[in-house]
Amino acid sequence: MIQKLLDYCGANSVANLVFLEMTIQVLIPARNPTEVILGTVESLVSQTDMQFSVLISDNYSTTGQPYVNDACNVLRKNGILVELVRPPRPLGRVEHWNWIAHESAGDIIKPLFVGDSLAPIYMEALKASLDRFKGADIVTSGLVPCTSELPKQVRGTRDSLHDPQTILCLAAAQGNTLGGPSNVAIRRSAFIECGGFSPALPVSADFCLFLQIALRGGVVQLGDALIHFNRHPDRFSSAFPIERIFGDRELVIALLLATSSAQFTGLTIPFNARNRFFLRLFKRSFRHMLRF
């Protein structure tokens, strides 16, 4: 058995089994995918570090099934372990993300929207950061401004760990987020312990969950824009006006500040005129936050 594992990893010594202690699995939830899923898969087979697996979940697609099959075949031909699964019933977008995360066997889960893609060095950079910051629960490629446009990463400090206070400041005052699912890699245990994505927040479920995880111990930032985002109908915020996005995220920050009051006593958040809507978060009452 040990030799089979070594052969699978391309290893010749027991020392290389260290990787097996921390497995990474890419999660691709799909429903009626177009040919753009093949671009996503091509970015995976182009990785400089191929020691990861892929889990694709077909959410009862009525079209695009041949593209899913082609994607699986491309991965297998390139020696990447891939599993195709289907939930027990058709699920909404948020529920589907939660289901596939619970189905995953990876220690680190790397969500990836159909159509989004990774730079060739992504996995190599991710593993280097996880090795440096052992125990990190969430790794982001770069911060993403809160807008209704196609996400665009902001280059940050390479291979750095932001503490929880800094994360709240960046989110509350400057309107930055940790990005959507494709922009992060998460320790699966942290995802489950924090409850996954909230179906009550269809616009900002990712924003809320990623902040919750980051507040546990900070967030590692790779510092380079290693994700290419593609416009597609499954993006959570694509169908909502920017005012709705800002409003929901404002409430999320207020809730997190309130529930973390002991840890963040004395926290000061600088004001940014470009995002003055965030100033209202200090006027929110607990009655408003009961909507969660």
MIDOSE-1310 file (N, C-alpha, C; in nm, 2 decimals, decimal comma, always signed):
residues 292
miqk	+0,08/-0,12/+0,00/+0,00/+0,00/+0,00/+0,09/+0,13/+0,00; +0,19/+0,13/+0,09/+0,28/+0,24/+0,09/+0,34/+0,27/-0,04; +0,39/+0,16/-0,11/+0,45/+0,18/-0,24/+0,36/+0,23/-0,34; +0,23/+0,19/-0,34/+0,13/+0,24/-0,43/+0,11/+0,39/-0,41
lldy	+0,11/+0,43/-0,28/+0,09/+0,57/-0,25/+0,21/+0,65/-0,30; +0,33/+0,60/-0,29/+0,45/+0,66/-0,33/+0,45/+0,68/-0,49; +0,41/+0,57/-0,55/+0,40/+0,57/-0,70/+0,30/+0,67/-0,75; +0,18/+0,68/-0,67/+0,08/+0,78/-0,71/+0,13/+0,92/-0,70
cgan	+0,21/+0,95/-0,60/+0,26/+1,08/-0,57/+0,39/+1,11/-0,65; +0,44/+1,01/-0,73/+0,56/+1,03/-0,80/+0,68/+1,04/-0,70; +0,67/+0,98/-0,59/+0,77/+0,99/-0,49/+0,86/+0,86/-0,49; +0,98/+0,88/-0,43/+1,07/+0,76/-0,42/+1,11/+0,74/-0,28
svan	+1,06/+0,82/-0,19/+1,10/+0,80/-0,05/+0,99/+0,83/+0,04; +0,99/+0,77/+0,16/+0,89/+0,79/+0,26/+0,88/+0,94/+0,30; +0,98/+1,02/+0,29/+0,98/+1,16/+0,32/+0,87/+1,23/+0,24; +0,85/+1,19/+0,12/+0,75/+1,26/+0,03/+0,61/+1,23/+0,07
lvfl	+0,59/+1,14/+0,17/+0,45/+1,12/+0,22/+0,40/+1,23/+0,30; +0,49/+1,33/+0,33/+0,44/+1,44/+0,42/+0,32/+1,51/+0,35; +0,32/+1,52/+0,22/+0,21/+1,58/+0,15/+0,08/+1,51/+0,18; +0,08/+1,38/+0,20/-0,04/+1,31/+0,23/-0,11/+1,35/+0,36
emti	-0,03/+1,41/+0,44/-0,09/+1,46/+0,57/-0,18/+1,58/+0,55; -0,17/+1,65/+0,44/-0,25/+1,76/+0,41/-0,30/+1,76/+0,27; -0,42/+1,70/+0,25/-0,47/+1,68/+0,11/-0,54/+1,81/+0,07; -0,53/+1,84/-0,06/-0,60/+1,95/-0,12/-0,70/+1,90/-0,23
qvli	-0,82/+1,95/-0,22/-0,92/+1,91/-0,32/-0,99/+2,03/-0,38; -0,99/+2,04/-0,51/-1,06/+2,14/-0,58/-1,20/+2,11/-0,60; -1,29/+2,20/-0,56/-1,44/+2,17/-0,56/-1,50/+2,25/-0,68; -1,56/+2,19/-0,77/-1,63/+2,25/-0,88/-1,78/+2,21/-0,89
parn	-1,86/+2,30/-0,83/-2,01/+2,27/-0,84/-2,06/+2,32/-0,98; -2,13/+2,24/-1,05/-2,17/+2,27/-1,18/-2,32/+2,25/-1,20; -2,38/+2,33/-1,28/-2,52/+2,31/-1,32/-2,54/+2,37/-1,46; -2,57/+2,29/-1,56/-2,58/+2,34/-1,70/-2,46/+2,41/-1,74
ptev	-2,34/+2,36/-1,72/-2,22/+2,43/-1,76/-2,20/+2,44/-1,91; -2,13/+2,54/-1,95/-2,10/+2,56/-2,10/-1,95/+2,51/-2,11; -1,90/+2,54/-2,23/-1,76/+2,49/-2,26/-1,66/+2,56/-2,18; -1,70/+2,67/-2,10/-1,60/+2,74/-2,02/-1,54/+2,65/-1,91
ilgt	-1,61/+2,54/-1,88/-1,56/+2,45/-1,77/-1,43/+2,38/-1,82; -1,41/+2,37/-1,95/-1,29/+2,31/-2,01/-1,17/+2,41/-1,98; -1,19/+2,54/-1,99/-1,09/+2,64/-1,95/-1,05/+2,62/-1,81; -1,15/+2,60/-1,72/-1,12/+2,58/-1,58/-1,03/+2,46/-1,56
vesl	-1,07/+2,35/-1,63/-0,99/+2,23/-1,61/-0,85/+2,24/-1,67; -0,84/+2,31/-1,78/-0,71/+2,33/-1,84/-0,61/+2,40/-1,75; -0,67/+2,50/-1,67/-0,58/+2,56/-1,57/-0,53/+2,47/-1,46; -0,61/+2,36/-1,43/-0,57/+2,27/-1,33/-0,46/+2,17/-1,38
vsqt	-0,48/+2,13/-1,51/-0,38/+2,04/-1,56/-0,25/+2,11/-1,60; -0,25/+2,24/-1,59/-0,13/+2,32/-1,62/-0,05/+2,36/-1,49; -0,10/+2,31/-1,38/-0,03/+2,35/-1,25/+0,11/+2,29/-1,24; +0,20/+2,37/-1,18/+0,34/+2,32/-1,16/+0,34/+2,22/-1,05
dmqf	+0,24/+2,22/-0,96/+0,23/+2,11/-0,86/+0,10/+2,04/-0,88; +0,11/+1,91/-0,92/-0,01/+1,84/-0,95/-0,06/+1,75/-0,84; -0,02/+1,77/-0,72/-0,06/+1,68/-0,61/-0,18/+1,74/-0,54; -0,30/+1,72/-0,61/-0,43/+1,76/-0,56/-0,53/+1,67/-0,63
svli	-0,65/+1,67/-0,58/-0,76/+1,60/-0,65/-0,87/+1,70/-0,68; -0,97/+1,65/-0,75/-1,08/+1,73/-0,80/-1,21/+1,66/-0,77; -1,31/+1,74/-0,72/-1,44/+1,69/-0,70/-1,54/+1,78/-0,77; -1,61/+1,72/-0,87/-1,70/+1,79/-0,95/-1,84/+1,74/-0,91
sdny	-1,93/+1,83/-0,88/-2,07/+1,80/-0,85/-2,16/+1,85/-0,96; -2,24/+1,76/-1,02/-2,33/+1,80/-1,12/-2,47/+1,81/-1,06; -2,52/+1,93/-1,05/-2,64/+1,96/-0,98/-2,76/+1,95/-1,08; -2,78/+1,82/-1,13/-2,89/+1,79/-1,21/-2,90/+1,88/-1,34
sttg	-2,79/+1,88/-1,41/-2,79/+1,96/-1,53/-2,88/+1,90/-1,64; -2,95/+1,99/-1,71/-3,03/+1,95/-1,82/-2,96/+1,97/-1,95; -2,85/+2,05/-1,95/-2,77/+2,08/-2,06/-2,62/+2,08/-2,02; -2,53/+2,06/-2,11/-2,39/+2,07/-2,07/-2,32/+1,95/-2,02
qpyv	-2,40/+1,84/-2,01/-2,34/+1,71/-1,95/-2,22/+1,67/-2,03; -2,22/+1,68/-2,16/-2,10/+1,64/-2,23/-1,97/+1,72/-2,19; -1,99/+1,84/-2,16/-1,88/+1,92/-2,11/-1,82/+1,87/-1,98; -1,91/+1,83/-1,89/-1,87/+1,77/-1,76/-1,79/+1,65/-1,78
ndac	-1,84/+1,56/-1,87/-1,77/+1,44/-1,90/-1,63/+1,46/-1,96; -1,63/+1,56/-2,05/-1,50/+1,60/-2,12/-1,40/+1,65/-2,01; -1,45/+1,73/-1,92/-1,37/+1,78/-1,81/-1,30/+1,67/-1,73; -1,39/+1,57/-1,69/-1,34/+1,46/-1,62/-1,23/+1,38/-1,69
nvlr	-1,26/+1,36/-1,82/-1,16/+1,29/-1,90/-1,03/+1,36/-1,92; -1,03/+1,49/-1,93/-0,91/+1,57/-1,94/-0,83/+1,56/-1,81; -0,89/+1,56/-1,70/-0,82/+1,55/-1,57/-0,76/+1,41/-1,56; -0,84/+1,31/-1,59/-0,79/+1,17/-1,57/-0,67/+1,15/-1,67
kngi	-0,67/+1,20/-1,79/-0,57/+1,18/-1,88/-0,44/+1,24/-1,84; -0,45/+1,34/-1,75/-0,33/+1,41/-1,70/-0,29/+1,37/-1,56; -0,35/+1,25/-1,52/-0,31/+1,19/-1,39/-0,36/+1,26/-1,27; -0,47/+1,34/-1,28/-0,53/+1,40/-1,17/-0,65/+1,32/-1,12
lvel	-0,66/+1,28/-1,00/-0,77/+1,21/-0,94/-0,89/+1,30/-0,94; -1,00/+1,25/-1,01/-1,12/+1,33/-1,01/-1,24/+1,24/-0,98; -1,34/+1,29/-0,91/-1,46/+1,22/-0,88/-1,58/+1,30/-0,92; -1,67/+1,24/-0,98/-1,80/+1,31/-1,03/-1,91/+1,26/-0,94
vrpp	-1,98/+1,36/-0,87/-2,09/+1,32/-0,78/-2,21/+1,40/-0,81; -2,32/+1,37/-0,75/-2,45/+1,44/-0,77/-2,52/+1,44/-0,64; -2,57/+1,56/-0,60/-2,65/+1,56/-0,47/-2,77/+1,48/-0,47; -2,83/+1,45/-0,36/-2,95/+1,36/-0,36/-3,07/+1,42/-0,42
rplg	-3,07/+1,56/-0,44/-3,18/+1,63/-0,50/-3,13/+1,76/-0,56; -3,20/+1,82/-0,65/-3,15/+1,95/-0,70/-3,14/+2,05/-0,58; -3,04/+2,13/-0,58/-3,01/+2,23/-0,48/-2,99/+2,37/-0,53; -3,02/+2,47/-0,44/-2,99/+2,60/-0,48/-2,84/+2,63/-0,48
rveh	-2,80/+2,74/-0,53/-2,66/+2,77/-0,54/-2,58/+2,76/-0,41; -2,63/+2,83/-0,31/-2,57/+2,83/-0,18/-2,56/+2,69/-0,12; -2,68/+2,62/-0,12/-2,69/+2,48/-0,07/-2,59/+2,39/-0,14; -2,58/+2,41/-0,27/-2,49/+2,32/-0,35/-2,35/+2,34/-0,30
wnwi	-2,30/+2,46/-0,28/-2,17/+2,48/-0,23/-2,15/+2,41/-0,10; -2,24/+2,42/-0,01/-2,23/+2,36/+0,12/-2,23/+2,21/+0,11; -2,31/+2,15/+0,02/-2,31/+2,01/+0,00/-2,18/+1,95/-0,05; -2,12/+2,02/-0,15/-2,00/+1,97/-0,20/-1,88/+1,98/-0,11
ahes	-1,89/+2,08/-0,02/-1,78/+2,10/+0,08/-1,79/+1,98/+0,18; -1,91/+1,94/+0,22/-1,93/+1,83/+0,32/-1,89/+1,70/+0,25; -1,91/+1,69/+0,12/-1,88/+1,56/+0,05/-1,73/+1,55/+0,03; -1,65/+1,66/+0,04/-1,51/+1,65/+0,01/-1,43/+1,57/+0,11
agdi	-1,33/+1,51/+0,07/-1,24/+1,44/+0,16/-1,11/+1,51/+0,18; -1,10/+1,63/+0,13/-0,98/+1,71/+0,14/-0,96/+1,78/+0,27; -0,84/+1,79/+0,32/-0,82/+1,88/+0,44/-0,83/+2,02/+0,41; -0,78/+2,06/+0,29/-0,79/+2,20/+0,24/-0,88/+2,19/+0,11
ikpl	-0,99/+2,27/+0,11/-1,08/+2,27/+0,00/-1,05/+2,40/-0,08; -1,05/+2,38/-0,21/-1,02/+2,50/-0,30/-1,14/+2,51/-0,40; -1,24/+2,60/-0,36/-1,36/+2,61/-0,44/-1,32/+2,68/-0,57; -1,39/+2,65/-0,68/-1,36/+2,70/-0,81/-1,49/+2,71/-0,89
fvgd	-1,53/+2,83/-0,92/-1,65/+2,84/-1,01/-1,62/+2,79/-1,15; -1,72/+2,73/-1,21/-1,71/+2,70/-1,35/-1,68/+2,83/-1,43; -1,57/+2,82/-1,51/-1,53/+2,94/-1,58/-1,41/+3,02/-1,53; -1,39/+3,01/-1,39/-1,28/+3,07/-1,33/-1,16/+2,98/-1,35
slap	-1,04/+3,03/-1,34/-0,92/+2,95/-1,36/-0,80/+3,00/-1,27; -0,71/+2,91/-1,25/-0,59/+2,93/-1,17/-0,47/+2,96/-1,25; -0,38/+3,05/-1,20/-0,25/+3,06/-1,26/-0,17/+2,94/-1,24; -0,08/+2,90/-1,33/+0,00/+2,78/-1,32/+0,07/+2,75/-1,19
iyme	+0,11/+2,86/-1,12/+0,18/+2,84/-0,99/+0,09/+2,85/-0,87; -0,04/+2,85/-0,89/-0,13/+2,86/-0,77/-0,11/+2,76/-0,67; -0,11/+2,63/-0,71/-0,10/+2,52/-0,61/+0,03/+2,53/-0,54; +0,14/+2,55/-0,61/+0,27/+2,56/-0,55/+0,28/+2,68/-0,45
alka	+0,22/+2,79/-0,48/+0,22/+2,90/-0,39/+0,13/+2,88/-0,27; +0,02/+2,81/-0,29/-0,07/+2,78/-0,18/-0,01/+2,68/-0,08; +0,06/+2,58/-0,13/+0,13/+2,49/-0,04/+0,24/+2,55/+0,04; +0,31/+2,64/-0,03/+0,42/+2,71/+0,04/+0,37/+2,80/+0,15
sldr	+0,26/+2,86/+0,13/+0,20/+2,95/+0,24/+0,14/+2,86/+0,35; +0,08/+2,75/+0,32/+0,03/+2,66/+0,42/+0,14/+2,60/+0,50; +0,25/+2,58/+0,44/+0,36/+2,52/+0,51/+0,43/+2,63/+0,60; +0,43/+2,75/+0,56/+0,49/+2,86/+0,64/+0,40/+2,90/+0,75
fkga	+0,27/+2,91/+0,72/+0,17/+2,95/+0,83/+0,09/+2,83/+0,86; +0,15/+2,74/+0,93/+0,08/+2,61/+0,97/-0,04/+2,64/+1,06; -0,15/+2,57/+1,02/-0,27/+2,59/+1,10/-0,36/+2,70/+1,04; -0,32/+2,77/+0,94/-0,40/+2,88/+0,88/-0,53/+2,81/+0,83
divt	-0,64/+2,88/+0,85/-0,77/+2,83/+0,81/-0,82/+2,88/+0,67; -0,77/+3,00/+0,63/-0,81/+3,05/+0,50/-0,70/+3,12/+0,44; -0,68/+3,10/+0,31/-0,58/+3,16/+0,22/-0,65/+3,23/+0,11; -0,62/+3,36/+0,09/-0,67/+3,43/-0,03/-0,56/+3,47/-0,12
sglv	-0,60/+3,47/-0,25/-0,50/+3,51/-0,35/-0,47/+3,66/-0,34; -0,58/+3,74/-0,31/-0,56/+3,89/-0,30/-0,70/+3,94/-0,26; -0,70/+4,06/-0,20/-0,82/+4,13/-0,16/-0,90/+4,17/-0,29; -1,03/+4,18/-0,28/-1,11/+4,22/-0,39/-1,20/+4,33/-0,35
pcts	-1,20/+4,45/-0,42/-1,29/+4,56/-0,39/-1,44/+4,52/-0,40; -1,52/+4,58/-0,31/-1,66/+4,54/-0,31/-1,73/+4,63/-0,42; -1,76/+4,57/-0,54/-1,83/+4,63/-0,64/-1,92/+4,53/-0,71; -2,00/+4,58/-0,80/-2,09/+4,49/-0,87/-2,03/+4,44/-1,00
elpk	-1,91/+4,49/-1,03/-1,84/+4,45/-1,15/-1,77/+4,32/-1,14; -1,71/+4,27/-1,25/-1,64/+4,14/-1,24/-1,53/+4,16/-1,14; -1,51/+4,06/-1,05/-1,41/+4,08/-0,94/-1,27/+4,10/-1,00; -1,19/+4,19/-0,93/-1,06/+4,21/-0,97/-0,97/+4,22/-0,84
qvrg	-0,87/+4,14/-0,84/-0,79/+4,13/-0,72/-0,70/+4,25/-0,70; -0,67/+4,29/-0,57/-0,58/+4,39/-0,54/-0,45/+4,33/-0,49; -0,34/+4,36/-0,56/-0,21/+4,30/-0,52/-0,18/+4,34/-0,38; -0,14/+4,24/-0,30/-0,11/+4,27/-0,16/+0,03/+4,23/-0,12
trds	+0,05/+4,22/+0,01/+0,18/+4,18/+0,06/+0,21/+4,03/+0,04; +0,31/+4,00/-0,03/+0,33/+3,86/-0,07/+0,35/+3,77/+0,06; +0,28/+3,66/+0,06/+0,29/+3,56/+0,16/+0,29/+3,62/+0,30; +0,18/+3,69/+0,33/+0,17/+3,76/+0,46/+0,04/+3,71/+0,53
lhdp	+0,05/+3,72/+0,66/-0,07/+3,69/+0,75/-0,13/+3,81/+0,81; -0,25/+3,84/+0,77/-0,33/+3,95/+0,83/-0,40/+3,91/+0,95; -0,38/+3,99/+1,06/-0,45/+3,96/+1,18/-0,60/+3,99/+1,17; -0,69/+3,94/+1,26/-0,83/+3,97/+1,25/-0,87/+4,12/+1,26
qtil	-0,80/+4,20/+1,34/-0,83/+4,34/+1,34/-0,81/+4,41/+1,20; -0,70/+4,37/+1,14/-0,67/+4,43/+1,01/-0,77/+4,39/+0,91; -0,82/+4,26/+0,92/-0,92/+4,22/+0,82/-1,05/+4,30/+0,84; -1,09/+4,32/+0,96/-1,21/+4,40/+0,98/-1,20/+4,54/+0,93
claa	-1,08/+4,60/+0,95/-1,06/+4,73/+0,90/-1,06/+4,74/+0,75; -1,00/+4,64/+0,69/-1,00/+4,64/+0,54/-1,14/+4,62/+0,49; -1,22/+4,54/+0,55/-1,36/+4,51/+0,51/-1,45/+4,63/+0,54; -1,44/+4,68/+0,66/-1,54/+4,78/+0,70/-1,51/+4,92/+0,65
aqgn	-1,38/+4,96/+0,64/-1,35/+5,09/+0,61/-1,31/+5,11/+0,46; -1,25/+5,01/+0,40/-1,21/+5,03/+0,26/-1,29/+4,95/+0,16; -1,39/+4,88/+0,21/-1,48/+4,81/+0,12/-1,42/+4,69/+0,05; -1,30/+4,64/+0,10/-1,24/+4,52/+0,04/-1,30/+4,39/+0,10
tlgg	-1,30/+4,29/+0,02/-1,35/+4,16/+0,07/-1,24/+4,06/+0,04; -1,26/+3,94/+0,09/-1,16/+3,83/+0,07/-1,20/+3,76/-0,07; -1,29/+3,82/-0,14/-1,33/+3,76/-0,27/-1,43/+3,66/-0,26; -1,48/+3,61/-0,38/-1,57/+3,50/-0,38/-1,50/+3,36/-0,36
psnv	-1,58/+3,25/-0,37/-1,53/+3,12/-0,35/-1,40/+3,09/-0,42; -1,39/+3,13/-0,55/-1,27/+3,10/-0,63/-1,15/+3,16/-0,58; -1,16/+3,27/-0,50/-1,04/+3,34/-0,46/-0,98/+3,29/-0,33; -1,04/+3,19/-0,27/-0,99/+3,14/-0,14/-0,96/+2,99/-0,14
airr	-0,88/+2,95/-0,05/-0,87/+2,81/-0,01/-0,89/+2,80/+0,14; -0,97/+2,70/+0,18/-1,02/+2,70/+0,32/-0,99/+2,56/+0,38; -0,95/+2,56/+0,51/-0,94/+2,44/+0,58/-1,09/+2,39/+0,60; -1,11/+2,26/+0,56/-1,25/+2,21/+0,55/-1,31/+2,21/+0,69
safi	-1,23/+2,17/+0,79/-1,28/+2,17/+0,93/-1,33/+2,31/+0,98; -1,26/+2,41/+0,93/-1,31/+2,55/+0,97/-1,44/+2,58/+0,90; -1,45/+2,54/+0,77/-1,57/+2,56/+0,69/-1,69/+2,50/+0,77; -1,67/+2,38/+0,81/-1,78/+2,31/+0,88/-1,81/+2,37/+1,01
ecgg	-1,71/+2,40/+1,09/-1,73/+2,45/+1,23/-1,80/+2,59/+1,22; -1,78/+2,66/+1,12/-1,84/+2,80/+1,10/-1,98/+2,79/+1,04; -2,02/+2,67/+1,00/-2,16/+2,65/+0,95/-2,18/+2,66/+0,80; -2,07/+2,68/+0,73/-2,08/+2,69/+0,58/-2,14/+2,82/+0,54
fspa	-2,18/+2,83/+0,42/-2,25/+2,94/+0,36/-2,39/+2,95/+0,41; -2,43/+3,07/+0,45/-2,57/+3,09/+0,50/-2,67/+3,11/+0,39; -2,77/+3,02/+0,38/-2,87/+3,04/+0,28/-2,96/+3,17/+0,30; -2,95/+3,23/+0,42/-3,02/+3,35/+0,45/-2,96/+3,47/+0,38
lpvs	-2,84/+3,45/+0,33/-2,76/+3,56/+0,27/-2,72/+3,53/+0,13; -2,82/+3,53/+0,04/-2,78/+3,48/-0,10/-2,68/+3,57/-0,17; -2,67/+3,70/-0,13/-2,58/+3,79/-0,19/-2,44/+3,78/-0,13; -2,44/+3,77/+0,01/-2,31/+3,78/+0,08/-2,28/+3,66/+0,17
adfc	-2,33/+3,55/+0,13/-2,30/+3,43/+0,21/-2,15/+3,40/+0,21; -2,08/+3,42/+0,10/-1,93/+3,40/+0,10/-1,86/+3,51/+0,18; -1,90/+3,63/+0,17/-1,84/+3,74/+0,25/-1,85/+3,72/+0,40; -1,97/+3,67/+0,44/-1,99/+3,65/+0,59/-1,91/+3,53/+0,63
lflq	-1,91/+3,42/+0,56/-1,84/+3,30/+0,60/-1,69/+3,32/+0,61; -1,63/+3,39/+0,51/-1,49/+3,41/+0,50/-1,44/+3,50/+0,61; -1,52/+3,60/+0,65/-1,48/+3,69/+0,76/-1,49/+3,61/+0,89; -1,59/+3,53/+0,90/-1,60/+3,45/+1,03/-1,47/+3,36/+1,04
ialr	-1,43/+3,30/+0,93/-1,32/+3,21/+0,94/-1,19/+3,29/+0,97; -1,18/+3,41/+0,90/-1,06/+3,49/+0,92/-1,05/+3,54/+1,06; -1,16/+3,57/+1,13/-1,16/+3,62/+1,27/-1,11/+3,51/+1,37; -1,11/+3,39/+1,32/-1,06/+3,28/+1,41/-0,90/+3,29/+1,43
ggvv	-0,84/+3,34/+1,33/-0,69/+3,35/+1,34/-0,62/+3,42/+1,23; -0,70/+3,51/+1,16/-0,64/+3,58/+1,05/-0,65/+3,51/+0,92; -0,59/+3,57/+0,82/-0,60/+3,52/+0,68/-0,46/+3,53/+0,61; -0,42/+3,43/+0,54/-0,30/+3,44/+0,47/-0,33/+3,49/+0,33
qlgd	-0,24/+3,59/+0,29/-0,26/+3,64/+0,16/-0,14/+3,61/+0,07; -0,17/+3,55/-0,04/-0,06/+3,50/-0,13/+0,02/+3,62/-0,19; -0,05/+3,73/-0,21/+0,01/+3,86/-0,26/+0,01/+3,87/-0,41; -0,02/+3,77/-0,48/-0,02/+3,78/-0,63/-0,16/+3,75/-0,68
alih	-0,20/+3,81/-0,79/-0,33/+3,78/-0,85/-0,32/+3,65/-0,92; -0,36/+3,54/-0,86/-0,34/+3,41/-0,92/-0,47/+3,35/-0,96; -0,58/+3,42/-0,96/-0,71/+3,37/-1,00/-0,76/+3,46/-1,12; -0,81/+3,39/-1,22/-0,87/+3,47/-1,33/-1,02/+3,45/-1,32
fnrh	-1,10/+3,56/-1,30/-1,24/+3,55/-1,29/-1,31/+3,56/-1,42; -1,42/+3,48/-1,44/-1,49/+3,49/-1,56/-1,64/+3,52/-1,53; -1,71/+3,60/-1,60/-1,85/+3,63/-1,58/-1,93/+3,51/-1,61; -2,02/+3,47/-1,52/-2,11/+3,36/-1,54/-2,23/+3,37/-1,45
pdrf	-2,34/+3,31/-1,48/-2,47/+3,33/-1,41/-2,47/+3,28/-1,26; -2,37/+3,19/-1,23/-2,37/+3,14/-1,09/-2,30/+3,23/-0,99; -2,24/+3,34/-1,03/-2,18/+3,43/-0,94/-2,29/+3,49/-0,85; -2,27/+3,48/-0,71/-2,37/+3,51/-0,62/-2,42/+3,65/-0,64
ssaf	-2,33/+3,75/-0,66/-2,38/+3,89/-0,66/-2,41/+3,94/-0,80; -2,40/+3,86/-0,90/-2,42/+3,91/-1,04/-2,56/+3,96/-1,07; -2,66/+3,90/-0,99/-2,80/+3,94/-1,02/-2,86/+4,04/-0,93; -2,77/+4,10/-0,84/-2,83/+4,20/-0,74/-2,77/+4,34/-0,76
pier	-2,84/+4,44/-0,73/-2,79/+4,58/-0,74/-2,69/+4,60/-0,64; -2,59/+4,69/-0,66/-2,48/+4,72/-0,57/-2,53/+4,77/-0,44; -2,65/+4,84/-0,43/-2,70/+4,88/-0,30/-2,73/+4,76/-0,21; -2,79/+4,66/-0,27/-2,82/+4,54/-0,19/-2,70/+4,47/-0,14
ifgd	-2,59/+4,46/-0,23/-2,47/+4,40/-0,19/-2,41/+4,48/-0,07; -2,40/+4,61/-0,08/-2,34/+4,69/+0,03/-2,42/+4,68/+0,15; -2,56/+4,68/+0,14/-2,64/+4,67/+0,26/-2,62/+4,54/+0,34; -2,62/+4,43/+0,27/-2,60/+4,30/+0,33/-2,47/+4,29/+0,40
relv	-2,36/+4,34/+0,33/-2,23/+4,33/+0,38/-2,21/+4,42/+0,50; -2,28/+4,53/+0,50/-2,28/+4,62/+0,61/-2,33/+4,56/+0,74; -2,44/+4,49/+0,72/-2,50/+4,42/+0,84/-2,41/+4,30/+0,89; -2,35/+4,23/+0,79/-2,26/+4,13/+0,83/-2,15/+4,18/+0,92
iall	-2,09/+4,29/+0,88/-1,98/+4,35/+0,96/-2,03/+4,39/+1,09; -2,14/+4,46/+1,10/-2,20/+4,50/+1,23/-2,22/+4,38/+1,32; -2,27/+4,27/+1,26/-2,30/+4,15/+1,34/-2,16/+4,09/+1,40; -2,06/+4,09/+1,31/-1,94/+4,03/+1,35/-1,87/+4,12/+1,46
lats	-1,88/+4,25/+1,44/-1,83/+4,34/+1,54/-1,89/+4,32/+1,68; -2,03/+4,30/+1,67/-2,10/+4,29/+1,80/-2,07/+4,15/+1,86; -2,06/+4,05/+1,79/-2,04/+3,91/+1,85/-1,89/+3,90/+1,88; -1,81/+3,98/+1,84/-1,66/+3,98/+1,87/-1,62/+4,09/+1,96
saqf	-1,72/+4,15/+2,03/-1,69/+4,27/+2,11/-1,58/+4,25/+2,21; -1,57/+4,13/+2,28/-1,47/+4,11/+2,38/-1,33/+4,11/+2,32; -1,32/+4,06/+2,20/-1,19/+4,05/+2,13/-1,15/+4,18/+2,07; -1,25/+4,26/+2,03/-1,22/+4,38/+1,95/-1,25/+4,50/+2,03
tglt	-1,25/+4,50/+2,16/-1,27/+4,62/+2,24/-1,16/+4,73/+2,20; -1,21/+4,84/+2,17/-1,12/+4,95/+2,14/-1,07/+4,95/+1,99; -1,13/+4,87/+1,91/-1,10/+4,86/+1,77/-1,15/+4,99/+1,70; -1,06/+5,06/+1,63/-1,10/+5,18/+1,56/-1,09/+5,15/+1,41
ipfn	-1,19/+5,19/+1,34/-1,20/+5,17/+1,19/-1,19/+5,30/+1,12; -1,09/+5,33/+1,04/-1,08/+5,46/+0,97/-1,19/+5,47/+0,87; -1,23/+5,60/+0,85/-1,34/+5,63/+0,75/-1,28/+5,66/+0,62; -1,35/+5,60/+0,52/-1,31/+5,62/+0,38/-1,43/+5,68/+0,31
arnr	-1,41/+5,80/+0,25/-1,52/+5,87/+0,19/-1,58/+5,80/+0,08; -1,50/+5,72/+0,01/-1,56/+5,65/-0,11/-1,66/+5,55/-0,07; -1,66/+5,50/+0,05/-1,75/+5,40/+0,10/-1,82/+5,45/+0,23; -1,88/+5,57/+0,22/-1,95/+5,62/+0,34/-2,06/+5,54/+0,38
fflr	-2,12/+5,45/+0,30/-2,23/+5,37/+0,34/-2,19/+5,28/+0,46; -2,06/+5,25/+0,48/-2,02/+5,17/+0,59/-2,03/+5,24/+0,72; -2,04/+5,38/+0,72/-2,05/+5,45/+0,84/-2,18/+5,42/+0,91; -2,28/+5,37/+0,84/-2,41/+5,34/+0,90/-2,40/+5,22/+0,99
lfkr	-2,30/+5,13/+0,97/-2,29/+5,01/+1,05/-2,28/+5,04/+1,20; -2,23/+5,15/+1,24/-2,22/+5,19/+1,38/-2,35/+5,23/+1,44; -2,45/+5,25/+1,35/-2,58/+5,30/+1,39/-2,68/+5,18/+1,39; -2,64/+5,06/+1,35/-2,73/+4,95/+1,35/-2,75/+4,90/+1,49
sfrh	-2,87/+4,86/+1,51/-2,91/+4,81/+1,65/-2,92/+4,66/+1,64; -2,92/+4,59/+1,75/-2,93/+4,45/+1,76/-3,06/+4,40/+1,70; -3,16/+4,49/+1,70/-3,29/+4,45/+1,64/-3,28/+4,43/+1,49; -3,20/+4,51/+1,42/-3,18/+4,49/+1,28/-3,10/+4,37/+1,26
mlrf	-3,01/+4,33/+1,35/-2,92/+4,22/+1,32/-2,99/+4,09/+1,35; -3,11/+4,09/+1,41/-3,19/+3,97/+1,43/-3,23/+3,90/+1,30; -3,22/+3,97/+1,19/-3,26/+3,91/+1,06/-3,17/+3,79/+1,03; -3,05/+3,78/+1,09/-2,97/+3,67/+1,07/-3,02/+3,55/+1,15
